Amino acid sequence: MVDDYELGAQAVALALSFAGHEAQFAYGGEEAVRRLAFWIPDMAVLDINMPSPDGFELAATLRGSVATRDVYIIAHTSMDEDEVRAKAGLNDFDAYCQKGAGAAPLMDLISRAQSGG
C-alpha cells in the first residue's frame, strides 16, 4: 500500500495483514521506490494524489522495470475512475478502487484478482 496519508496506508496494510496477506506500506512514491530494492510485491495498491512521484508516475515506474512489470496494480483513490483511466498509461493499472467506501471493496477486488476473476 502506497499513500502519503500515513494513517490510511497503515490501515489498509493492517486490513490486508488481517486477511492473511503479506502487506507493507510506504508513505509516498519515493519511499515505495526505495523499498523495491529489498521487496517486490505481487500486488501494489497505489494512491494517485501524492507528491512526486504520484500514483501515475509510480505505476509507470513499476511497469517500466523488468522486476516489477508484472505486479498487479490497483489505483486506490478518491478520483473518478474515468479520470484515472484518461490520465493513466494504457496498461499502467490493472484495477481501480474508489476510496471512502471502507475496506470491503478493496478486499473483494484483491480476492477476485488472486482467484483470476
TORDRENLUM-505359 format. One line per field, with one value per atom (N, C-alpha, C): residue number from 1; residue in one letter; atom name; x negated, y, z negated. Coordinates in steps of 0.02 Angstrom, whole numbers, padded with zeros to 5 digits. Example, Ala and Ser with C-alpha at 12.3 -4.5 7.8 and 13.67 -1.06 7.14 Angstrom:
2
num: (1 | 1 | 1 | 2 | 2 | 2)
residuo: (a | a | a | s | s | s)
atomo: (N | CA | C | N | CA | C)
px: (-00660 | -00615 | -00660 | -00642 | -00684 | -00645)
py: (-00284 | -00225 | -00165 | -00112 | -00053 | 00002)
pz: (-00390 | -00390 | -00390 | -00354 | -00357 | -00394)
This chain:
117
num: (1 | 1 | 1 | 2 | 2 | 2 | 3 | 3 | 3 | 4 | 4 | 4 | 5 | 5 | 5 | 6 | 6 | 6 | 7 | 7 | 7 | 8 | 8 | 8 | 9 | 9 | 9 | 10 | 10 | 10 | 11 | 11 | 11 | 12 | 12 | 12 | 13 | 13 | 13 | 14 | 14 | 14 | 15 | 15 | 15 | 16 | 16 | 16 | 17 | 17 | 17 | 18 | 18 | 18 | 19 | 19 | 19 | 20 | 20 | 20 | 21 | 21 | 21 | 22 | 22 | 22 | 23 | 23 | 23 | 24 | 24 | 24 | 25 | 25 | 25 | 26 | 26 | 26 | 27 | 27 | 27 | 28 | 28 | 28 | 29 | 29 | 29 | 30 | 30 | 30 | 31 | 31 | 31 | 32 | 32 | 32 | 33 | 33 | 33 | 34 | 34 | 34 | 35 | 35 | 35 | 36 | 36 | 36 | 37 | 37 | 37 | 38 | 38 | 38 | 39 | 39 | 39 | 40 | 40 | 40 | 41 | 41 | 41 | 42 | 42 | 42 | 43 | 43 | 43 | 44 | 44 | 44 | 45 | 45 | 45 | 46 | 46 | 46 | 47 | 47 | 47 | 48 | 48 | 48 | 49 | 49 | 49 | 50 | 50 | 50 | 51 | 51 | 51 | 52 | 52 | 52 | 53 | 53 | 53 | 54 | 54 | 54 | 55 | 55 | 55 | 56 | 56 | 56 | 57 | 57 | 57 | 58 | 58 | 58 | 59 | 59 | 59 | 60 | 60 | 60 | 61 | 61 | 61 | 62 | 62 | 62 | 63 | 63 | 63 | 64 | 64 | 64 | 65 | 65 | 65 | 66 | 66 | 66 | 67 | 67 | 67 | 68 | 68 | 68 | 69 | 69 | 69 | 70 | 70 | 70 | 71 | 71 | 71 | 72 | 72 | 72 | 73 | 73 | 73 | 74 | 74 | 74 | 75 | 75 | 75 | 76 | 76 | 76 | 77 | 77 | 77 | 78 | 78 | 78 | 79 | 79 | 79 | 80 | 80 | 80 | 81 | 81 | 81 | 82 | 82 | 82 | 83 | 83 | 83 | 84 | 84 | 84 | 85 | 85 | 85 | 86 | 86 | 86 | 87 | 87 | 87 | 88 | 88 | 88 | 89 | 89 | 89 | 90 | 90 | 90 | 91 | 91 | 91 | 92 | 92 | 92 | 93 | 93 | 93 | 94 | 94 | 94 | 95 | 95 | 95 | 96 | 96 | 96 | 97 | 97 | 97 | 98 | 98 | 98 | 99 | 99 | 99 | 100 | 100 | 100 | 101 | 101 | 101 | 102 | 102 | 102 | 103 | 103 | 103 | 104 | 104 | 104 | 105 | 105 | 105 | 106 | 106 | 106 | 107 | 107 | 107 | 108 | 108 | 108 | 109 | 109 | 109 | 110 | 110 | 110 | 111 | 111 | 111 | 112 | 112 | 112 | 113 | 113 | 113 | 114 | 114 | 114 | 115 | 115 | 115 | 116 | 116 | 116 | 117 | 117 | 117)
residuo: (m | m | m | v | v | v | d | d | d | d | d | d | y | y | y | e | e | e | l | l | l | g | g | g | a | a | a | q | q | q | a | a | a | v | v | v | a | a | a | l | l | l | a | a | a | l | l | l | s | s | s | f | f | f | a | a | a | g | g | g | h | h | h | e | e | e | a | a | a | q | q | q | f | f | f | a | a | a | y | y | y | g | g | g | g | g | g | e | e | e | e | e | e | a | a | a | v | v | v | r | r | r | r | r | r | l | l | l | a | a | a | f | f | f | w | w | w | i | i | i | p | p | p | d | d | d | m | m | m | a | a | a | v | v | v | l | l | l | d | d | d | i | i | i | n | n | n | m | m | m | p | p | p | s | s | s | p | p | p | d | d | d | g | g | g | f | f | f | e | e | e | l | l | l | a | a | a | a | a | a | t | t | t | l | l | l | r | r | r | g | g | g | s | s | s | v | v | v | a | a | a | t | t | t | r | r | r | d | d | d | v | v | v | y | y | y | i | i | i | i | i | i | a | a | a | h | h | h | t | t | t | s | s | s | m | m | m | d | d | d | e | e | e | d | d | d | e | e | e | v | v | v | r | r | r | a | a | a | k | k | k | a | a | a | g | g | g | l | l | l | n | n | n | d | d | d | f | f | f | d | d | d | a | a | a | y | y | y | c | c | c | q | q | q | k | k | k | g | g | g | a | a | a | g | g | g | a | a | a | a | a | a | p | p | p | l | l | l | m | m | m | d | d | d | l | l | l | i | i | i | s | s | s | r | r | r | a | a | a | q | q | q | s | s | s | g | g | g | g | g | g)
atomo: (N | CA | C | N | CA | C | N | CA | C | N | CA | C | N | CA | C | N | CA | C | N | CA | C | N | CA | C | N | CA | C | N | CA | C | N | CA | C | N | CA | C | N | CA | C | N | CA | C | N | CA | C | N | CA | C | N | CA | C | N | CA | C | N | CA | C | N | CA | C | N | CA | C | N | CA | C | N | CA | C | N | CA | C | N | CA | C | N | CA | C | N | CA | C | N | CA | C | N | CA | C | N | CA | C | N | CA | C | N | CA | C | N | CA | C | N | CA | C | N | CA | C | N | CA | C | N | CA | C | N | CA | C | N | CA | C | N | CA | C | N | CA | C | N | CA | C | N | CA | C | N | CA | C | N | CA | C | N | CA | C | N | CA | C | N | CA | C | N | CA | C | N | CA | C | N | CA | C | N | CA | C | N | CA | C | N | CA | C | N | CA | C | N | CA | C | N | CA | C | N | CA | C | N | CA | C | N | CA | C | N | CA | C | N | CA | C | N | CA | C | N | CA | C | N | CA | C | N | CA | C | N | CA | C | N | CA | C | N | CA | C | N | CA | C | N | CA | C | N | CA | C | N | CA | C | N | CA | C | N | CA | C | N | CA | C | N | CA | C | N | CA | C | N | CA | C | N | CA | C | N | CA | C | N | CA | C | N | CA | C | N | CA | C | N | CA | C | N | CA | C | N | CA | C | N | CA | C | N | CA | C | N | CA | C | N | CA | C | N | CA | C | N | CA | C | N | CA | C | N | CA | C | N | CA | C | N | CA | C | N | CA | C | N | CA | C | N | CA | C | N | CA | C | N | CA | C | N | CA | C | N | CA | C | N | CA | C | N | CA | C | N | CA | C | N | CA | C | N | CA | C | N | CA | C | N | CA | C | N | CA | C | N | CA | C | N | CA | C | N | CA | C | N | CA | C | N | CA | C)
px: (-00042 | 00000 | -00044 | -00031 | -00069 | -00020 | -00029 | 00014 | -00026 | -00017 | -00051 | -00014 | 00046 | 00083 | 00064 | 00023 | -00006 | 00046 | 00096 | 00147 | 00184 | 00198 | 00231 | 00188 | 00124 | 00078 | 00074 | 00068 | 00064 | 00128 | 00185 | 00249 | 00260 | 00244 | 00253 | 00205 | 00142 | 00093 | 00114 | 00140 | 00163 | 00222 | 00269 | 00327 | 00304 | 00257 | 00231 | 00196 | 00158 | 00123 | 00173 | 00226 | 00278 | 00313 | 00315 | 00346 | 00298 | 00237 | 00190 | 00139 | 00135 | 00088 | 00024 | -00032 | -00094 | -00089 | -00086 | -00075 | -00125 | -00148 | -00190 | -00159 | -00179 | -00155 | -00213 | -00203 | -00252 | -00215 | -00247 | -00219 | -00243 | -00210 | -00226 | -00269 | -00273 | -00307 | -00381 | -00415 | -00487 | -00504 | -00468 | -00480 | -00465 | -00412 | -00395 | -00451 | -00479 | -00533 | -00594 | -00609 | -00665 | -00653 | -00592 | -00576 | -00583 | -00576 | -00581 | -00651 | -00699 | -00767 | -00771 | -00724 | -00726 | -00661 | -00608 | -00544 | -00504 | -00488 | -00447 | -00379 | -00327 | -00260 | -00230 | -00181 | -00141 | -00088 | -00069 | -00015 | -00033 | -00015 | -00027 | 00039 | 00054 | 00113 | 00086 | 00101 | 00072 | 00124 | 00111 | 00148 | 00124 | 00164 | 00145 | 00118 | 00154 | 00137 | 00086 | 00023 | -00034 | -00085 | -00130 | -00187 | -00227 | -00265 | -00303 | -00351 | -00352 | -00310 | -00239 | -00190 | -00121 | -00104 | -00043 | -00023 | -00031 | -00019 | -00028 | -00101 | -00145 | -00217 | -00244 | -00219 | -00242 | -00219 | -00158 | -00134 | -00176 | -00192 | -00234 | -00304 | -00330 | -00396 | -00393 | -00341 | -00333 | -00329 | -00290 | -00282 | -00346 | -00388 | -00449 | -00508 | -00501 | -00556 | -00543 | -00594 | -00587 | -00565 | -00590 | -00575 | -00503 | -00471 | -00403 | -00351 | -00368 | -00319 | -00257 | -00260 | -00203 | -00165 | -00184 | -00148 | -00076 | -00027 | 00043 | 00052 | 00072 | 00075 | 00147 | 00166 | 00233 | 00228 | 00265 | 00272 | 00324 | 00303 | 00346 | 00349 | 00403 | 00404 | 00474 | 00478 | 00542 | 00561 | 00514 | 00527 | 00578 | 00616 | 00663 | 00625 | 00652 | 00619 | 00605 | 00653 | 00642 | 00583 | 00577 | 00520 | 00454 | 00452 | 00391 | 00374 | 00422 | 00410 | 00387 | 00414 | 00395 | 00324 | 00301 | 00234 | 00180 | 00200 | 00151 | 00129 | 00071 | 00049 | 00096 | 00094 | 00141 | 00143 | 00086 | 00084 | 00055 | 00055 | 00023 | 00060 | 00126 | 00166 | 00206 | 00207 | 00248 | 00318 | 00327 | 00392 | 00397 | 00458 | 00474 | 00519 | 00507 | 00550 | 00559 | 00620 | 00636 | 00623 | 00586 | 00575 | 00639 | 00645 | 00700 | 00758 | 00754 | 00809 | 00791 | 00739 | 00717 | 00671 | 00652 | 00604 | 00635 | 00700 | 00731 | 00722 | 00734 | 00725 | 00653 | 00604 | 00535 | 00519 | 00542 | 00529 | 00563 | 00623 | 00658 | 00619 | 00596 | 00557 | 00493 | 00459 | 00397 | 00413 | 00466 | 00485 | 00501 | 00538 | 00554 | 00491 | 00446 | 00383 | 00341 | 00339 | 00299 | 00330 | 00396 | 00429 | 00434 | 00407 | 00407 | 00471 | 00514 | 00578 | 00578)
py: (-00059 | 00000 | 00061 | 00106 | 00168 | 00226 | 00268 | 00326 | 00378 | 00441 | 00493 | 00509 | 00482 | 00489 | 00429 | 00441 | 00386 | 00340 | 00368 | 00325 | 00282 | 00310 | 00272 | 00214 | 00227 | 00174 | 00119 | 00139 | 00089 | 00049 | 00082 | 00047 | -00004 | 00014 | -00034 | -00092 | -00078 | -00132 | -00178 | -00150 | -00190 | -00234 | -00206 | -00245 | -00302 | -00289 | -00342 | -00396 | -00375 | -00424 | -00467 | -00437 | -00475 | -00524 | -00508 | -00553 | -00607 | -00608 | -00661 | -00644 | -00581 | -00561 | -00533 | -00545 | -00511 | -00440 | -00392 | -00323 | -00276 | -00229 | -00175 | -00110 | -00055 | 00010 | 00057 | 00105 | 00158 | 00224 | 00274 | 00342 | 00380 | 00371 | 00408 | 00368 | 00395 | 00362 | 00353 | 00403 | 00397 | 00339 | 00333 | 00277 | 00211 | 00208 | 00147 | 00125 | 00172 | 00156 | 00130 | 00160 | 00136 | 00064 | 00048 | -00019 | -00073 | -00054 | -00103 | -00133 | -00103 | -00130 | -00195 | -00204 | -00264 | -00303 | -00279 | -00316 | -00300 | -00352 | -00345 | -00376 | -00336 | -00364 | -00398 | -00441 | -00470 | -00421 | -00377 | -00329 | -00263 | -00208 | -00142 | -00102 | -00073 | -00031 | 00041 | 00082 | 00149 | 00204 | 00250 | 00313 | 00351 | 00395 | 00434 | 00502 | 00538 | 00607 | 00610 | 00603 | 00607 | 00654 | 00679 | 00717 | 00672 | 00701 | 00664 | 00613 | 00553 | 00529 | 00514 | 00538 | 00524 | 00452 | 00432 | 00364 | 00347 | 00396 | 00384 | 00371 | 00414 | 00406 | 00342 | 00325 | 00263 | 00202 | 00201 | 00145 | 00138 | 00194 | 00192 | 00166 | 00184 | 00159 | 00083 | 00059 | -00013 | -00050 | -00024 | -00056 | -00053 | -00003 | 00005 | -00036 | -00070 | -00110 | -00185 | -00221 | -00293 | -00327 | -00305 | -00337 | -00328 | -00273 | -00258 | -00250 | -00263 | -00250 | -00294 | -00351 | -00396 | -00389 | -00341 | -00328 | -00306 | -00334 | -00314 | -00248 | -00196 | -00129 | -00105 | -00085 | -00059 | 00016 | 00056 | 00127 | 00133 | 00157 | 00164 | 00239 | 00271 | 00344 | 00371 | 00435 | 00469 | 00497 | 00494 | 00517 | 00471 | 00499 | 00460 | 00412 | 00352 | 00301 | 00325 | 00360 | 00385 | 00433 | 00475 | 00522 | 00485 | 00434 | 00394 | 00360 | 00329 | 00294 | 00342 | 00403 | 00452 | 00477 | 00481 | 00508 | 00454 | 00392 | 00338 | 00312 | 00281 | 00247 | 00189 | 00164 | 00113 | 00053 | 00030 | -00030 | -00018 | 00044 | 00058 | 00028 | 00026 | -00001 | -00061 | -00112 | -00171 | -00164 | -00122 | -00115 | -00047 | -00030 | 00034 | 00020 | 00056 | 00051 | 00121 | 00141 | 00207 | 00207 | 00258 | 00267 | 00292 | 00279 | 00307 | 00259 | 00200 | 00151 | 00097 | 00107 | 00056 | 00005 | -00046 | -00095 | -00149 | -00160 | -00216 | -00214 | -00158 | -00159 | -00175 | -00149 | -00163 | -00237 | -00263 | -00334 | -00380 | -00362 | -00402 | -00400 | -00342 | -00334 | -00376 | -00375 | -00414 | -00489 | -00510 | -00581 | -00604 | -00562 | -00579 | -00582 | -00536 | -00534 | -00597 | -00617 | -00676 | -00740 | -00741 | -00802 | -00803 | -00750 | -00748 | -00720 | -00692 | -00667 | -00595)
pz: (00000 | 00000 | 00000 | 00047 | 00051 | 00047 | -00003 | -00013 | -00052 | -00037 | -00075 | -00140 | -00149 | -00211 | -00255 | -00306 | -00345 | -00376 | -00407 | -00439 | -00389 | -00330 | -00278 | -00254 | -00243 | -00221 | -00274 | -00336 | -00390 | -00396 | -00391 | -00398 | -00343 | -00282 | -00227 | -00234 | -00251 | -00260 | -00317 | -00371 | -00428 | -00408 | -00371 | -00348 | -00303 | -00259 | -00216 | -00257 | -00307 | -00350 | -00388 | -00414 | -00450 | -00404 | -00339 | -00290 | -00266 | -00293 | -00277 | -00223 | -00203 | -00152 | -00184 | -00152 | -00173 | -00146 | -00190 | -00168 | -00200 | -00161 | -00184 | -00161 | -00192 | -00170 | -00162 | -00119 | -00107 | -00108 | -00137 | -00139 | -00079 | -00024 | 00037 | 00085 | 00146 | 00201 | 00191 | 00162 | 00152 | 00106 | 00051 | 00005 | 00038 | 00078 | 00113 | 00160 | 00197 | 00243 | 00204 | 00147 | 00105 | 00081 | 00062 | 00037 | 00091 | 00154 | 00208 | 00212 | 00180 | 00179 | 00139 | 00092 | 00050 | 00045 | 00078 | 00076 | 00139 | 00177 | 00237 | 00222 | 00221 | 00206 | 00267 | 00255 | 00309 | 00332 | 00285 | 00298 | 00265 | 00297 | 00269 | 00269 | 00212 | 00204 | 00199 | 00249 | 00253 | 00248 | 00202 | 00203 | 00265 | 00291 | 00350 | 00331 | 00289 | 00272 | 00216 | 00235 | 00188 | 00218 | 00175 | 00203 | 00250 | 00293 | 00343 | 00311 | 00338 | 00392 | 00367 | 00405 | 00388 | 00409 | 00400 | 00417 | 00491 | 00534 | 00606 | 00622 | 00594 | 00607 | 00577 | 00517 | 00485 | 00524 | 00549 | 00590 | 00653 | 00685 | 00745 | 00729 | 00671 | 00649 | 00639 | 00607 | 00596 | 00663 | 00709 | 00774 | 00815 | 00803 | 00842 | 00818 | 00762 | 00735 | 00746 | 00766 | 00777 | 00713 | 00656 | 00592 | 00570 | 00592 | 00567 | 00621 | 00683 | 00737 | 00733 | 00698 | 00693 | 00627 | 00586 | 00523 | 00541 | 00506 | 00515 | 00479 | 00516 | 00487 | 00483 | 00422 | 00409 | 00394 | 00431 | 00415 | 00359 | 00301 | 00243 | 00227 | 00249 | 00250 | 00242 | 00225 | 00223 | 00291 | 00338 | 00406 | 00441 | 00487 | 00526 | 00571 | 00581 | 00622 | 00693 | 00723 | 00792 | 00795 | 00744 | 00741 | 00735 | 00694 | 00686 | 00751 | 00782 | 00846 | 00901 | 00901 | 00952 | 00943 | 00881 | 00868 | 00864 | 00852 | 00845 | 00913 | 00913 | 00973 | 00988 | 01048 | 01070 | 01023 | 01000 | 00958 | 00889 | 00865 | 00801 | 00742 | 00744 | 00688 | 00712 | 00669 | 00684 | 00657 | 00606 | 00574 | 00540 | 00522 | 00490 | 00431 | 00376 | 00317 | 00287 | 00278 | 00250 | 00175 | 00152 | 00080 | 00048 | -00017 | -00055 | -00067 | -00040 | -00048 | -00098 | -00137 | -00184 | -00150 | -00187 | -00163 | -00118 | -00124 | -00089 | -00013 | 00021 | 00094 | 00115 | 00079 | 00096 | 00083 | 00027 | 00012 | 00062 | 00083 | 00135 | 00200 | 00219 | 00281 | 00278 | 00222 | 00215 | 00218 | 00185 | 00187 | 00258 | 00295 | 00365 | 00407 | 00397 | 00436 | 00422 | 00360 | 00342 | 00368 | 00375 | 00399 | 00475 | 00506 | 00579 | 00609 | 00567 | 00591 | 00593)
